């Protein structure tokens, strides 16, 4: 079983709506990618917008690859810790590029 805590920023006047939208985007993407995901609001007045995640039928490596590819790695407590290990970080990055190549394509900008 995978458990994780994702953090989306503080609930402060100037950025609350933006952080809440980012949090909702994650929830929508996660439910689409992992239909059996259990997401529990872990909001804390001091810490801000957070979501507790539980997944039972998904490989943890696949979950981390998806988080990395979709740009949620800094929000995830478990992936943030894992990426501190250089070898693990390289493995996840390479796997994400292999499984989600369209996300990593370089854009060509012409003048």
Secondary structure, DSSP 8 states (H G I E B T S, - for coil): -EEEEEE-----TTTHHHHHHHHHHHHHHHHHH-TT-EEEE--BTTTBSEEEEEESSS-HHHHHHHHHHHT-TTTBHHHHHHTTSHHHHHHHHHHHHHH-GGGS-------
